[in-house]
Amino acid sequence: MKKIDAHSHIGSFLCGKGHEYEIEKTFLTGASFRDNDTVAKAFHKYPDKIVPFVWVNPLLDNVPEKLHHYVCDEGFMGIKMQ
């Protein structure tokens, strides 16, 4: 059976160790809105395994510019806004 993780983060967290679950594809965003470049690196390394989401903070980011860069230039496929 295919296993798809529909909510995953990459970056630093103050939590326990991760586990291997044989997930075939993951919808990935950063640990914060500052980790989009980390998501981009992971996506470019594993493009068949990752569906990248750009995380924007409308109070601190230039949202149109950031969305254009990550969606148009980096190939991100989704948006998380918080």
Secondary structure, 3 states (H helix, E strand, C coil): CCCEEEEEEECCCCCCCCCCCCCCEEEEEECCCCCHHHHHHHHHHCCCCEEEEEEECCCCCCHHHHHHHHHHHCCCCEEEEC
